[in-house]
Amino acid sequence: MSVNDTGNPENSVWNRQVYHRLKLALSLGLRRQIFLAVCDDLHLRNQVAARLHSTLAYPVGQVLYQPSHGQEASTSAYPRLVTLRLNLNEPDPIAQINQWLTNYPPPIVGASKDTPGRPLPIPTFQIVGVEQLTKQTVASQRLFLHYLRLSEQLFAAQESSRFLESSVLLWVSRPWLSAIQQSAPQFWRWRTGVFVFAGEPTPTTQNLGHPERLSNSRNVKLGNLEQSLLDDLGMEGEVRSSSTTELNFGDDLGLSTEIPGNYSQPKEETPLLVSESHTTQQKAQDNIVRFNTANPQALLSLSHVSQELTELVLATINTNISSDVEGDWQPQELLLEIEALHSQSASGEILAAAYHQLGNLYRLRIEQGQSTLENLMVAIIAYQESISYDENSPQLPDILNDLGTLYWMLYRTPPNVEEGQTYIEQGIEFYELALKMISPETHPDTYARVQNNLGTAYGDLARFESPAENWQRAVVAYSEALRHRTVESDPLKYAACQNNIGTAYWHLAQYNQPVVHLKKAIAAYKQALAHYNPQDEPLKYGMIQNNVGTAYWNLAQYEQPGENLQLAIEVYSEALKYRTAAVVPSACAATQNNLGTAYWHLANLPQTTKEVREKLLNLCITAYEEAIALAHSLGNVSLSFDLFATHNNLGLAHYQLVTDHSFTGDKNKRSHHLEAALDNHLQALNGLSKQPEAYQATFAYVVKTIRAFHNELGIQGQNLALSKVPGHLLPEILPKL
């Protein structure tokens, strides 16, 4: 099947990803799920719906079912997926599903003299044709939404209905998606997943026929929507997807012109891919006959392996893959072997093992640092194919966890900034599917691993929407992981999870109950530190010490500022023993920046004496200068703090030191500090030209510093200051003096 959009080649990769994710969600056979597939291109919608029907309605190997006594029982043709076109005269999808089940109840299989048998699973229902309601009356449109609201009551009351035992895939256009969100909010809340396909809208006046038949119209604008209902809902005729910006975990919190706002955020451990056991590798190798040679051109003629998988593998075959774990397998050889297995009508279990091995091959490449978009997509598609051929694999929870992490890595892989939120949500769906497959009692290690990864994904999702709610979900997930990840079983993983929940509490403190959550963050970080040996894990130990310092710094804003700032300084100083300039210069710079900020705040407490204040400001200057020097030595390396804010902060420290009435330095020292203040503010001003508010604040610092030159050193000092100012700024500065 081709799910490409010829109007935009970038849509091709996106649509393949969405299709495979949707196919996997449906193939798992879970009950009581509501999936929404969003597609404005009806030609594409028809292709995808037809492919899903042909692939999942009567999947190979699933016509036979195993009764409890292990005897095979067959049924001639009871589908696993049913495609229904919405009845436009009575647009009640729930009634249509119940009517179909009344006409075709699940047959009983496995009956014998001793056992009554059991019914086959209720199929999943794919509903198409909602977009045709736009050609109907407003009353019909409202009736459809009314029936969806009635289904809300069924869910809420958990009434006896065979519909509640099935899953539903509802195909809608973007305008209808928004209509459902607004007019059937509880139905929307019950959704399990939303799958958005890219493509140009198709006019609804077209005669579409059945979903298996293809439309000829492409790349046309949305038209002929009956606006009366949409206007009533407060919508526009076309809903555009919003863009988002990718952020990394170390990004600065944001206040770029004042010392209080410029410090680096605590760090989390990132999700881990599951390592495959030796027994799984051996099983795959036992079941596959290896080819001695492989010609990449031969891959172009494969008839059983999907075209998208073949094309992605071809794009990666020139990359070396280590054979330390997976043996001497090359991806093109393995694809040919999979093709041969298909031709030989190999069992689903053997095909699943082959696809699984292909996924593992690319997972190994990713673990070695080659996390390109192509490598990630091959691993994702291979794992999804593996699941589709063996849904009962004991490794299914681990594969789902790996799929979740691979999608999380897609979010971190350029150029996926715009789809960042979608990838994170996909990862969350896979983690939650994995959790549905296992119990903590039978799979405590896997359960804890998935919960830990789920917490990290929710933390990333918090950067896009509902931050307080998603950080709370992260806390719940990490807490659940810690219930089953004990110190005795794995002290380092336990420590990593404690660090993660500490970071989640720290973020949650930015939204509510700051004192409570900051104290919980500190307690969790200290638990983590107790299980890291600084000699064995110096970088992690230093990172967590930095996190503790930041939590103390925050807590000082609410209670016992002197005590908590002193604790922050002590902890930052301890962190710098391990976050050294020689080993991790960017991390060292971040902690030096944090240390400077803590010194500055402690210097400005009312109870700080004049002598101590001068000492603290000098220590603040030293820390900031070290942070800036390291940052500039790194070139274009991304920093976890705002360098221009640090320049401003250093300038403020110099200014405050020399303008304090208790300062006893001579004229040369005063000039030195004021020149340093002006130089740093001018450097900040030069870098903030595209940030109007920060630029204006920094400009005010420049003017204030030049005035201090005059006040402290007279007209000669002012002339010295003006000689350092770029000429184009003088016309604006001189009137303010």
N, C-alpha and C positions, 0 to 999 in steps of 0.2 A: 504494500500500500504506500502511496505517496501522500504525505501530509505536508507538502510544500506549498508555499504561497509564492507564485511567480511574480507577484507585484513587489515583494520584498524578500530577497534571499535570506536575510537574517531570521525570518520567521520559520524557515525550514527546521533548523536545529531546535528552536523553541517548541514547535508543534510536535516534533518527535519525542521530546522529553515529556511533554504533557500527555501524549498518547500512551507512552509506556507506563507512566505513573497511573493513569486512569485504568489501563488494562490490568495492572497489578492489583489495584484496589478492588476491582470487580472479581478478579480470578480467585481472591482469597476466600470468597464465599461467606463473608460475614453477614449476620442477620441485622435487621433494624438499622440500616445505614441509609442516609439520604445524601446522594451525590448530585451536584449541579455542574453540568458541562456548559460552558459559555462559548458560543461561536456565532459570529455575525455572517461569516461566509458559508452559505448553505451548501454550496458545492463541496466544501471541505467537510462540513457537518455530515453530509450524506456519506462521504467516503469513510469517515471515522466510524460512524454508527454502523455502516454495513460491515466494516472490518471487525468491529467488536462482536457483531452478531455471528459472523462466520467463524470467528475464532473461539468464542466462549459459549455459544448456544449449545453446541454438541462437541465439547473438547475431547480430543483423542485420549483414551485412557480413563475417562471419567464417566463413561456409560455404565461401566461395571462398578458396583458398590460392594463393600465387604460387610456382611452381617457380623454380629457379635461372635458367632461360632467359627468365623473364618472362611465359610463357604462363599464362593462367588455367586452373586445373583445379578442378572442383567435385566435391562429394560430396553425396549426397542427404540424409543425416541422421545424421551422426556427431557425438555431443554433445561439448561442451567441459566440461560439468558433469554428473555422474551422481549421483543420489540413491539411496542404498541404506538399507533398514531392517535393523538388526542382527538376525541370526538368533539368537534366544534359546536355541534348542536347541544350537547350536554357535557361541557368541559370539566368533568370530574375524574381526574386520573385515579383516585382511590377506588371509586366505584368500578371503573374499567378493570382495574387489577383484581378486585374481588370477583367480578363477573367472570374474568378469564379463569380464575382459580375454581370457581363453581363449575364451569364447563369442563375444565381439565384438572381435576384434583390430582395431587401427587400419587402415583401408583405405589402399592405396597410391594416390597421386595423382601426376599429372604424368608418367606413364610414356610413353615413345615408343620408336621404333626405336633411337634413339641413347642414351637414358638409361633407367635402370631405375625411375625414379620414387622417391618417398619416402613413408613412412607419415605419416599425420596425427598431430598431437600426442596423447599419452595424456591422457585427460580428468582433471580433478580430481574426487575422490569426496567426497560429502557423506553422512556416516553419522548416522542418527537412530535413536532407540529405546533408547539406553543406559539411560534412566531406567526402562524397563520391567523391567530386571534386578532391581529392588528387589522385584518380585512373584515372582521365581524363587528357587530354593534358594540357600543360601549357597555350595554347591559351584559353581553356575553363575556366581555373582558372582566367586568366586575364579578360575574358569576364564577369564573375560574379562580379569581383571588379569594372569593368567598369559600369555595371548596377547599382551598389550601388552608384557610383559617379553621375550617371544620376538622381538617386532619390534625391541626395543632391540638385540638381537644382530645382526639384519639390518643395522641402521644402522652399528653398530660395525664389522662385518666388511665392509660394502659389498658384500654378496653379490649375485650376479646375480639380480635380481628385477624384474619390470615394476612392482611396487609402488613400488620405490625411484625410478622415473622419474616417478611421479605425485605429486600433492599431495593431502592429506586434510584435510577439515573435519569434526571430531568434535564433535557436539552433546552436551553433558552438563549435568546439574544441579550446583548448588554442592556437595552432599555427594559426588557422584561425582568432581568436580574434585579435592577434597581426597583422596579415596581413591586417585586416580591419582598425585597428588603423593607420597603416602606409600608406595604399594605398587608403583609403576612409575616410580621416580625418574629412570631414564635416558630413558625415553620422554618424561617431562615435560621433561627437559633438552633434548631434540631439538626442542621446540616452536619455531615461528617467531613466533606471536602468540597472544594470548588476548583474546577479545572478549566482554565481560560486558554482558549486557542486564539492565535493571532490570524487576522485576515480581514479583508475589506468587506463591508456590509453588502448584502445582496437584497435587491428589491423584493418586497413581500408580495408583489403582484404576479410573481412568476409561478407557473404551474409546476410544482415540485414533484408530484407523484410520491412514490414510496421512498423510504430512506436509502434503499439499495440503488436507486436510479440516480444518475448524475445530472446535475444542472450544467448548462453551458455558459452561464453568465458569470463573469469574474470582474473584480476590481471596479466595482461601481459604488456610487454613494448611496447611503441609506435614504430611502424615500418612502412615500405613501404610508407613513405611520399615522394612524388616526390620532390626532393631537389632543382631542378632547379629554381622553382619560389621562394621557401623560401630563398634560398641563394641570389637570386636577391634582395629580400627585406631586406637583412641584418639580418635574423633571424636564430636562432638555431631550430633544429627539435622539441625540447620540451621546453615549456615556464614554468619556475618554479615560484611559488608565492614567493614574498618577505616577509620577516618577519619584524615586527615592534616592538618597545618597548613601553609599556604603561608608560605614564607620568601623574603625578597628578598636579593640578593647582598650588601648592605651590613650585614646584621644582626650585632650584637655577638656575640662568641664566648661570652659567658655569665657569667663570674664577676662578680656584680653588687655585691659588697661590698668588694672589695679592689682596690687599684690595679693589680696585675699582670694582672687579667683584663679590664680595660675599655679596649679599643681597637677601632678599626673594621677590618673585613676588607678585603683588597685587592679591587679591582673588575675585572670582565671586560668586554670588549666583548660586545654582544649579537648574536644572529643577525640577518642582513639578508635582506630579500626581494630576489629577483632583479628587475632592471629589464628590461622587455621591449624587444627591438630594434624599430626602425622597420619593418623588413620584415615582422615578425609582425603589427603593427598594420595595415599596409596590406593584407596578405592577408585579414585578417578583414573589413575594410571593403569590399574588392572583392567578397567572397563574399556579403555581406548587403545586402539591399534595405531601406533605412531607412524607417520609418514617420514621417510628419510630425507626428502627434499621438499621444498615448497617454492613455487614460482609465483610471485605476487600477481602476475597477470592472470593466473588461474582463478584468482578470487573474483575477477570480474564476471565470471560465468556461473557463479553459485546460484542455485535455484531454490534451495531450502532456507538458507540463512538470510535474514532480512537485509535489504539493500543498505539501510542506514547503518547497521552494524558493520557491514563489509566496508563501506566508504570510510567510516571512522578508523577502522583497523588499518586500512591502506594508508591513511594519513599519518600513522604512527609507527609503521614497521621498520623505519630506519633508526629507531631509538634503541639503544642497547638495554637489555633487561638482565639483571643479575639472576644467576641460576642457583644461588645459595639455598633458597627455600623451595622454589617451585620446579627445580630441575631444569634441564636444557630445552625448555619448550619455547618456541617462537610463536608469536600470535598468528602469523599466516598459516603455519602448519596446523595449529589447533583449529582454525576455522575450517580448513579442508577436512580435518578429521570429524568435525561436527557435521559438515555436509555429508560425509560418508555415512555417519550414523543415521542421519535422516533418511538417506537412500536405502539403508538396510532395515528401516522401520524398527530401529532400536527402541528399547523400552524408555518410558518417560524418566525413570530413575537414572539410566545411563546418560541420556541426553542432558538431564539436569546436572549431573556430575561434570560433564564436559563444559557446559556453559559456566558452571561454577568455577572450574579451573581457569577458564579464560578471564573471568572476573578477578580471581585471585592473582593472576599474572599481572594485570594492570593495577590492582591494588598494591602489589609489591613495588611497581614503578612509582606509584604515588607516594608510598611510604619512604621511598628513597629521594623524595623531593621534587619529582617530576609531575607536579599536580597541574598539568595543562588541561584546558577544556576538553580536548579530544580524549586524553587518558581517562578523565573522570567520566565522560559519557560512555566510553566502551565498558568500563567497570559497571556503571549503572545499568546499561542495557543487558549486559551479560548476566548480572545477578537477577534482573527481572525475568529474563528468559528462563533462568534456572528454576526460579520459583514457579513459573507457569507450567513447567513440566513435572515438578514434584512438590506439590503443595503440602505434603505430609513429611517433608524432610525434617529430621531432628535438628538440623542446623538453621531452620527457618528463622528463629528469633535472632540468631547472630547475623544472618544475611540482612534482615530488616534493619538491625542496628547499623550495619555497615552502609546500607543504602541511605539511612538517615544522615550519617556522617558524610557520605559522599555529596549529598545535596547541600549540607552545611558548608562543605568545602567549595562547592560551586558558587555559593554566596560570596566566598572570600577570593574567588578567582576572577581577574579581569577578563572580559569587559562586562561582567554581570552586575554592575552597579544598579541598573534600572530594575532588574528582576530580583534584587536582593531579598526583599520581604517575601516574595513568592517562594524562592528557594528555601528560606528558613522554614516557612510554613510547610513545605513539602517534607523537609527533614523531620519536623515535629510529627507529621502524620505517620511517617515510617517508625519513629521511635514509639509512638503510641500503639501502632499495630503490633510491634514487637512485644510490648507489655501485655497486650491482650492474649498473646500466645503462651505466656508462661506465668507461673506463680512464684513468688519469692521463696516459698518453701521448697520447691523442687529445683529451681534454677537461681539460687541466691546470687551467684557471681554475675551471671548475665543480667539479671534483674537490676542489680546495683549499677552495673555499667551503663545500661540503657537509661536508667533514671538520672545518672550523673550527666550523660550526654543531653538528655531532654532539658535539664536545668540550664545547660550552657546555651542551647538553642533558644529557650525562652528569654535568656538574658540578651541575646542578639536581637530577638524580635522586639524587645522593649525599646530598641533604638528607633523603631519605625512606628509603633503604635502602643497605646495604653501602657506606658512604662511602669506605673505602680502595680497594675494588675499582673503584668508579665513578670516583673521581678518577684512578686509574691508567688506566682506559679513556679518560678525558678527555685525559690526557697523550699516550697513543698516537695519538688522533685529531688533536690539535694538532700533534704531531710529523710525522704524515703530511701534514698541510696545509702545514707549513713546507718539506717536501721539494719541493713543487711551487708554492709561493708565494714567489718570490724577491724580493730587494730591487730588482733591475733592473726587474722586470715591474710591481710596484706597491709602492713603499716604505711607504705608509701602511697598506695591508692587511697587509703583512709585519710592521710594527711592532705592529699590533693583535693579530695572532696570537701574537707574542712575549709581549705583555702577558698574553694568555689562558693561555699555557702556563706563564708565571711564576706566575700565580694558582693554576693547577692544582697546580704543584709546592709552592706555599705550603700549600695545603690538605692535600696528601699528607704533608707534613712533620708535620702534627698527629697522624698515625697511625703512621708508621714512618720510620726513617732520617732524623731531623730535620735533622742537619747537612748531609748529602748533598743533600737536597731543597731546603733553604733556600738553599744556595749555587747550586743550579741555578736557583732562582726569581730570585735577585739577578742572575745572569748574563743570564737572559732579559729581565728588566725593563730592564737596561742596554742590551741590544740594541734594545729598543723605543724607549728614550729617544734613542738615536743617530739615529733616523729621524723624530723629531718636532721640528719647529721651534717653540720656545716662543712665538715671536711669531705664528705662523700657527695653532697649536693649543694655546693656553695652558691650557685646561681639561684636555685629555687629558694634556698634559705634566705638569701639577700632580698629576693623579690617579696617574700612574705613579710620580712621585717619592714620593708618599705610600705607594704599595705597596712601593717599595724601602725606605723607612724602617721600615715594619712588619716586613719580612723581616729587616732588620738587628736590630731590637728582639728578634725571636724568636731569632735566632742568638746574641744576647748571653746568652741563658739557658743556652747549651751550651758556648760557648767565647769567650775573649777579651772578657769583658763590657765592660771599659772602652773598648776600641777600637771595638767594634761599637755600643755605646750612643752614643758620640760621633758615629759615622757616621750613626746614625739621627737624631740631633738636627740634624746638618748638612743631611740630606736633607729632613727635615720643614720646616726653615726655608726651604729652597729651594722646596719645594712651596707654601708660604704666599705666595710672591711672585706666584703665579698663581691660587691658590685664595683669593681675597680675599673679605672680608666683604661688599663692595659687589656683587660679581658672583655668587658662589655661597656664600651664608652658611652653608648646612647643611654643605657640604664643608669650608669654612673651619673651622667648629666641630669637625668630626671630626678634622682634622689638628691643631688646637690641643689637643684632648683627647689625641691620640697624643703630641704634643710634651711635654705636661705629664707623661705617664706615663714617657717616656724620661728627662726631667730627674729625676724622683723616684727611678728606679732607679739612675741614675748617682750621685745624692747619697748613696745608701745602700750603695755599694760600700765594702768595708773599707779600701781604699787611698785613698779620698777624704779630703782634709784637712778640718779643722773650718771653715776659712775658705771653702773651695770648697763645702763642703756647704751652708753658709748661703746662699751665692750661688745655688746650684742650686735650693734649696728655694724661694727667692723667685721664680726664673724659672718653676719648676713652678706656683706659685700664680698668677702672671700668666697663664700659658697656660690653666690651668683656668678662671680667672675669665672670660677671653675666650670660651672654649668655652661656658660656662654662660650668659653674657650673650647670645650669639648664639642659643643654643638657645631661651631664653625669648622672644626677640624674634620667633621664627618661629611661635609659637603652637602649633597642632596638627600642624605638618609632621613627618613621620616622620624620625627620626634614625638614623644608622648606629652609634650608641653609646648606652650606658645612661646617661641623664642623672642618675638617682638615684645610680648608682655614682660618677659624676663629682663630685656634691655630697659624697659620702662621702670620696672621694679628696682633694678640696680641704680638707675638714675635717681629714683626717689630716695633710696637709702643714702646715697652720697649727699643729696640735697638736705635731707633731714639731719644728717650728722653735722654738717657745717653750719646750718642755721640754728641749731640748738644753742640756747644761751649758755649752756654749761661747757660748750666746746672750747678747748684751750689751745688749739693748734695755732701756729703762726700764719703769716700771710701766705707763704708758699703752700702750706698744707691746705688752707682754705681754697686757694686757686686750684690746687690739684683736684680736690673733691668736686668743685663746681665745674671744672672742665670735664671731668669724668661723667658728671650728671648730664651736662649738655650733650656730650658725644653720644651717650647711650640713648637719650631721648631723640636725637636726630637720626640715629640708626633705626629706631622704632618707627619714627615718622616716615622714613623712606620706604619701609616695608608695609605700611598700612594705607597706602594711597587708595586702595579699593575697598576700604572699610571706613565709611564716612564718620561714624560715631567714634570709633577708636582713634581715627586720625585727628578729630577735633579735640579729644581729650589730651592726646599727646602734644598737639600744638600748644595747648594751654600750659602743659608742663614746660615746654621750651620757653615760652614767654616768661613764666614764673622764675625759671632758672636764670634767664638773662637779667631780670630785675634783681635777683640775689647777687649777681656779679656786681651790680652797681651799689647795692646796699653794703656788701662786705668789702669790696675792693675799689669803690669809687668809679669815676668816669673812665679811668684807664682799664679797669676790669670790664666795664660794659663794652668798651671798644674791642677788647680781647674776645669777648663772647660773640660780638657781631661779626668779627673776622672769621669765625668758625661756621657761621650760618650760610647756607647756599644762597646765592644772589637772588634767585627767584622768590625766596621767602621774605626778603627784607621789606618790600613794599607793604606786606600784610603785617609784619611784626612791629615795625617802627611806630605806627600810630598807637599801638597798645602799650608802648613804654612810657 
